[in-house]
Amino acid sequence: MRVYTVDAFTDGPGSGNPAAVCILEKDVPEWTKQKIASRINLSETAFFLKRKGVFELRWFTPETEVDLCGHATLASAHILFTLGIIPEAEDAVFSTKSGVLTASRKNDLIEMDFPSEDPWEVEAPEDLLKAIPSVPLYVGRNRFDYIALYESEEMIRSAVPELGHVGKLDSRGFIITSTSSSDRYDFVSRFFAPNAGIEEDPVTGSAHCCLCPFWSRRLGKKELTGYQASKRGGLVHTRLLEGRVCLSGKVLVTGSFEIDPAS
């Protein structure tokens, strides 16, 4: 099996979120995909298999399968375009656990059409308040994650969440966010998902399906750029549609290797 390693939502060398992309000639059992993802040990490993003109796409962390992943989809689309499996003038169409997703070339970016995951306001769980001592201005959640709004970018960058409390939340993960102090982007965020085997994710496309509608209401803009302020960091360009979110970013292939699924 050929595996490509890709930095998605990159903002330059050493930035973005690394993903592995596995091209399947035939399907393999879920436990095999999970074993491979654990061996590769990146935040996400994507597996795609072509069936009747559509690519079935699945995403696995080192510990579990997830229902939606932005950066590994971006990486998969880039590999399809780069290898010429799909002409750059056409859309990549993926069948996933979150429905049909598409990706298209937009100059030096790849833009993906994802479902909007708008959060609703909730009372802050005790473990969320214990995870970060500072009191959030707002707490919400969607079907995947909790989101907490704080007052400054400095607070987001300097936060050291207690992951033991984050892991007790009844969610995939925990997004923290604020407005930006830079003219380069509109908002900043970080994402923690110990329940999925990821302490802090470098750049999270699916979290921006929540962040885009969240900030669009507050800033009165349909097009926004987010910076995920992890150690690696990365830029996610977002565009709000009716019930959908377009996410776009840059991609860099960092390597490839072969792996034996049976080993």
N, C-alpha and C positions, 0 to 999 in steps of 0.2 A: 504494500500500500504506500503510495507517495503522499508525503505530508509536507505542507508548506508552512513556514512560520512568518507571520505578518504583524507589523505594527499598525494598528488602526486608530483613526482620529489623531494621527501624529501631528505635532507642531514643530518638528525638527528631529535631528538625531537623538536617540535615547528617550524619546517621548512617545505618547500614545499607549494603547493597550495591546500587549502581545496576544495573539491568538494562533492556534494551529488549525489548519484546514486539511481535512482528509478526503480525498476523492475515492469513492467506492465504485468498483466495477460491478459488484453484486452486494446485496444487503448482508449484514452480519448481525448477530444477536445484540440486544441492548447491553447485556453484561459485557460483551466484548468491547463495545464502544466505551463503556464506563472504564474498563480496565486500561484501554489505550489512553483515555483522557487522564487517568490517574498517573500513568507512566510518563506522559508528556509533561503534566503538572504545570500547565499554564491556566490562567483564570477561566478560559473557555477553549474547548476543542470542538470544531464544527465538522460534521460528516454530511456530505451530500451525495445523492444518487439520482441519476436521471431516469425518470419514468414518464413515458408518453409526452415528452417535450417539456415537462416540468421537473424541477429539481427538488426532491424531498430533502429537507434540511433539518438536522437535529443538533442540539447544543448540549455539551456536558462540561460541568466543572470537574475538578479532581474528585469530587465526592458525590455529585448528583446531576441528573438531567434537569434543565430549566426550560420554561415555556417560552421565553423571549430573550434574545440577546442581540444587541445592536452591533457591537464591534466585530463579533465573529461572522455576522451576516455581511458587514462591510468587507471584511477580509475575504469571504467566500466569493462575493461578487467580483472583487478585484482579480482573484485568481482565474475566474471564468473568463473575464475580459482579457487578461494578460496572456493566457494560453490560447486565446482564439476559439475557445469552446463556444462562446457567444460573441458575435460581432459587436463592436463597441457602439454601433448605431442602434442596437436593439436593447430591450430591457431583460435583465435577469429576473426570472419568476421562480419564487420558492414556495413550496407547500410546507407549512410548519404547524406546530401546535397552537400558534396564535393566528392561524388563517393564512391567506395568500399574501406574501410580501414581495415587493418588486424593488429593483435597484437599477439605476441608469447612470451613465457617464454624464457629467456636467463639467466640461473642461478638465481641470486638474482635480476635481472632486468626484466622488460617487455619492449620489443622493438616493436614499431609501425611503419608501412609503410604508409607515408603520401605524398601528392603531394608537390613538390618543389614550393615555392612561391618566386622566384628570383626577387629582385627589379630592377628597371631601374632608371637611374639618372634623376632627375628633378630639376627645379629651385625651390629654397626654398620659400614656401609661406610666406607672411608677418607674419601671425599669428604663424607659426612655429618659425621664428626668434625672435618673441616677447615672445614666451613661455619660452625659455631659452636664456639669454643674450649672452652667449658665442657663437661665430660664428662656426658652424660645418665645418668639413673638407670635408664632402660629404653629400648630401641629395638625397634620392631615395624614391620610393614607389612601392608597388605591389597592387594587387586588394583589399587588406584589409587596409594596414597601410602605414604611412610614416616611414622612418628610417633615423636617423641622426648619423653620425660618429663624435666622439670627440677624443681629443688627449690623454686622460689619464683615467685610472680607477678611480682615485681620483675625476675627474670631473663628472664621471657618478654617483658615490656614493653620492656626495655632492649636485647634482643638485636638485633644487626645482622648477619644471616647474609651470608656471602660467596656471592652468587648464582651466581657462576661454578662453584662446587663443587656447589651445589644442582642446577644444570642438568646436571651429569654423572651424577646419580642415575638409575637405571633405573626411574623412576616418573613419574607425572603431577606430583606435588608432595611437599611436606614440611610436616608438621604439628608444631608445638612446643606443649607444654601443661604446665600445673601446676595444683595446687589453688589455690583462690581465697583472697585475704585479705579478701574482702568477704562480708557476709551476703546480698547481693543475688543471688549466683550461686555455683555449686558448683565450677566450674573455669574457667580462662582458656585461650585458645589463640591462635595466629596460623598463617597458611597462606601458603606460598610456592610458586609454580608457574611458574617461568620457561620450562619446557619446553612449557607451554601458552600462552605469551605473556603471562603475568600475574606480575609480580614479587612483589607481595603482594596477596592478595585481601582486600577489606574484611571480608566475612562469608561463610562457606562452608558451605552446607547439607550438601553431600555429605561434607565432612570431619566433620561431627557425626554422620553415620551410623557413623563409626569411633569418635569421641569418646564417644558415648553408651554403647555396650557396654563400652568401655575403662574409663570412670569408674564405671559401674554396678557392676562387679566390685570395684573398689577402695573405693568408698564405701558399698556395700551398699544402694543406692537404685535404684528403677526410674524415678523421675522426677527429672530434673536440669535445671538451667539453666546454659547456658554463655555466657560473654562472650568474643567475639573481639576482642582488644585491638589492632586496627589503628588507623590514624589516625582513620578514621571510626567504627569500633567498632559493635557491634550485639549484641543478645540473641537466643539461640536456645533455646527451651524444648524439651526432649527427653523422650521416654517410651519405654522399652524393652518390646517385645513379643517373642513367640517368633519369632525370625528376622527381625523387622521393627523399625523405629524410626519413631516418630511425631515429626515436627519441626513446631514452630509458631512463628509470629512475627507482628509487625505490619508493615503495608505502607502506603506513601504514594505516590500518583501525583504525579509532578513535572512532567509535560508530555506533549505529543503533537505529531506532525507527519506529513506525508506524504512518501513516498519513491518514486521511480520505479525499479522493479527492473531496467529495461532500460538505465538511464543509467550 
